[in-house]
Structure formats: structure tokens, C-alpha cells
Amino acid sequence: MKSILLQKLHTRYGSFTNISHQIKEYNLLRIKRDGTIPLFNLAKNKGIIEEIGYTYEDFIIDYQKDISQYKETEILFKIWSQGYGITDYAKIVGVSYSTLSRGLINGFKDAYSSLLEACAILIFDHFDKRDIEDLNLEFGEGYCKLIGDNEQLTLVSEKYKIDYPILPYRDSLSHIAFDGPFYNYLKNLYSCN
């Protein structure tokens, strides 16, 4: 059985000989019995994953046996799609392999704060400033507060997994105050601007 990844490579480049000529570090001997290849090795060729249109949904199908122990499969896909193994990415973000590995296996929700901060760029890579442009953002000591329409706050809370209640505010507005990874991400984002 051919994996979706190999099918998309074949569709883009034709024969496996053409694939080998076009893509550096692509080794046909690395194809596993289930038809997959190490994604992070292929992704060392920058832009290849986007070029062939390989998605997270494809990844889940292709690598379901390899990733069955992981809760954070989307983060794992993002790491591998950048051309890094877990060990390499742990070094880049400054955490130990075991810390990153445990976070990927057990989930980031209860992971160490250093791990969450180190991986925030991957966790919130889908952040769109337009999501909060109609909201007021205030920073306090160790937390931030979003103030605005209840419906908009609910959307932001669900999208960015803010696990705090939305409470009434003044003038028929609502607010949500929170700490954690999204707070750290916003703090770093807005302190750079």
C-alpha cells in the first residue's frame, strides 16, 4: 500500500527516479513496509510539504501506527514538517528530549510551563490578530484580559483553548482574564511590537 505522501510525491514528480533526482536527501531505501517514509527527512527540503499539498489529515492516515502513543499529533506534524526530529527540535527550543517527548505523548495541557513557552510558536502558529482586533487587550502582572463582546470572546476562548470563564464587565461588555501559554504568547508578541 502506498502512503498518501508517496502518492502526492509521485503525482508531483512522476517516477521514483525523478523524485530522487529532484529532492535532496530523499532515499528510496527508507520506505517502510507500510509505504511511509520519515517525514522529517523529506521535510529537510524546505517547502516540499506545502508544494505537494501534504496536510495534517494526510499525516494522521499515513502515520497512524507511528503516532498512536502521542496526544499532541498536530504539534508532532508541525515539528516533522519543518524537517526536525523530536531530539533536534528539543535542542532548538532549549528543553530536554524527555521533556518534549513526554509533552507530546501526555499532552501539553499539564506539561511544564517551560515546554509550553518553548513550543508556543507551534501551538499558536494559527494565531490571527484579526481574532482579537475588536477586543481590548490589557496586561496585568502574570495575566492578560480580553474585553469585548461575549460572542467574540467565546470564539477566541474556544479557538485558543482558554480554560477560564467569561465574566460580565461594565457597559454590557464581557471579559476573560487568563494566564498560561496563550498569555505568554500574546505578551511576547505585543512586547516585540
C-alpha positions in Angstrom: 0.0 0.0 0.0 1.3 3.4 -0.9 1.0 6.2 1.5 -0.7 9.5 0.7 2.7 11.2 1.0 4.2 8.9 -1.6 1.2 9.3 -3.9 1.5 13.1 -3.7 5.2 12.9 -4.4 4.6 10.6 -7.3 1.8 12.9 -8.7 4.2 15.9 -8.4 7.4 14.4 -9.7 6.4 11.3 -11.6 8.6 8.3 -11.2 10.6 7.5 -8.1 13.8 8.1 -10.2 12.5 11.7 -10.8 11.7 12.1 -7.1 15.3 11.1 -6.2 16.8 13.5 -8.7 14.6 16.4 -7.6 14.7 16.0 -3.9 18.0 16.0 -2.0 18.3 13.6 0.9 15.4 11.5 -0.4 16.4 7.9 -0.1 14.1 5.3 -1.7 15.6 2.7 0.6 14.0 4.4 3.6 10.4 3.4 2.5 8.9 1.3 5.3 6.7 -1.7 4.7 3.6 0.3 5.3 4.6 2.7 2.4 5.6 5.6 4.6 8.9 7.4 4.7 10.4 9.5 7.6 8.5 12.8 7.1 11.2 14.9 8.9 13.9 13.6 6.5 11.8 14.6 3.5 10.8 17.9 5.0 14.5 18.9 5.2 13.9 20.0 1.7 12.3 23.3 2.7 8.8 23.9 1.2 8.3 20.4 -0.1 5.4 19.6 2.2 3.5 22.7 1.1 4.5 22.2 -2.5 2.9 18.7 -2.7 -0.1 19.8 -0.6 0.5 17.3 2.2 -1.8 18.0 5.2 -2.2 17.1 8.8 -5.2 15.0 7.8 -3.0 13.0 5.4 -0.4 12.6 8.1 -2.9 11.1 10.5 -3.8 8.5 8.0 -0.3 7.7 6.8 1.4 7.6 10.3 -1.4 6.3 12.5 0.7 3.4 13.8 3.7 5.6 14.4 1.8 8.3 16.3 -0.7 6.3 18.2 1.0 6.9 21.5 1.0 10.7 21.0 -1.7 13.1 22.2 -0.2 16.2 20.5 -0.2 14.8 17.0 -0.7 18.2 15.4 2.4 19.6 17.1 4.3 16.5 16.1 3.2 17.0 12.5 4.4 20.6 12.6 7.8 19.6 14.1 8.3 16.9 11.5 7.1 19.1 8.7 9.8 21.6 9.5 12.4 18.9 9.0 13.2 18.2 12.6 13.0 15.0 14.7 12.0 15.3 18.3 15.6 15.3 19.5 16.6 18.1 17.1 13.6 20.3 17.9 14.1 19.8 21.7 17.6 21.3 21.3 16.3 24.2 19.2 13.7 25.2 21.8 16.0 24.6 24.7 14.3 21.7 26.5 15.4 18.1 27.1 14.3 15.4 24.7 12.4 13.6 27.5 10.5 16.8 28.4 9.4 17.4 24.9 8.7 13.7 24.3 6.6 13.5 27.4 4.7 16.6 26.5 3.9 15.2 23.0 2.8 11.8 24.5 0.9 13.0 27.5 -0.4 16.3 26.1 0.7 19.9 26.7 -2.2 20.9 28.9 -0.4 19.6 32.0 3.1 20.0 30.7 5.8 22.1 32.2 5.5 25.8 31.6 8.9 25.9 30.0 7.8 23.4 27.5 4.6 25.3 26.7 6.6 28.5 26.3 9.2 26.9 24.1 6.6 25.4 21.8 4.2 28.4 21.8 5.2 29.3 18.3 3.9 25.9 17.1 0.9 25.8 19.3 -0.3 29.2 18.3 1.0 29.3 14.7 -2.6 29.7 13.5 -3.0 32.9 15.6 -4.6 35.7 13.6 -4.5 39.2 15.1 -7.9 39.8 13.4 -9.4 37.4 16.0 -8.8 40.0 18.8 -8.7 43.3 16.8 -12.3 44.2 18.0 -11.3 43.3 21.6 -9.4 45.4 24.2 -6.3 43.7 25.4 -4.9 44.6 28.8 -1.9 43.1 30.5 -1.6 42.6 34.3 1.1 41.1 36.4 1.2 37.5 35.2 -2.1 37.6 33.2 -3.9 39.4 30.5 -7.5 40.3 29.9 -9.6 40.4 26.8 -12.6 42.7 26.9 -15.4 42.9 24.4 -18.5 41.3 23.0 -19.4 38.0 24.7 -19.8 36.2 21.4 -16.4 37.2 20.1 -14.8 36.2 23.4 -16.4 32.8 23.2 -14.9 32.3 19.7 -11.5 33.3 20.9 -11.7 31.2 24.0 -12.6 28.1 22.1 -10.1 28.6 19.3 -7.2 29.2 21.6 -8.2 26.9 24.3 -8.5 29.5 27.1 -9.9 27.5 30.0 -11.2 30.4 32.1 -14.7 31.8 32.4 -16.1 34.7 30.5 -17.4 37.2 33.1 -19.6 40.3 32.8 -17.7 43.6 32.6 -19.0 47.2 32.5 -21.2 48.7 29.8 -22.7 45.4 28.6 -19.3 44.1 27.8 -17.7 40.9 28.9 -14.1 39.9 29.7 -11.9 36.9 30.2 -8.7 37.0 32.2 -6.2 34.3 31.8 -2.6 33.2 32.2 -0.8 30.2 30.7 0.6 29.6 27.2 -1.7 31.9 25.3 -1.0 34.8 27.7 2.8 34.2 27.3 2.4 34.1 23.5 0.5 37.4 23.5 2.9 39.0 25.9 5.8 38.1 23.8 4.1 39.1 20.6 3.0 42.5 21.8 6.2 43.3 23.6 8.1 42.9 20.3 5.7 45.3 18.5 
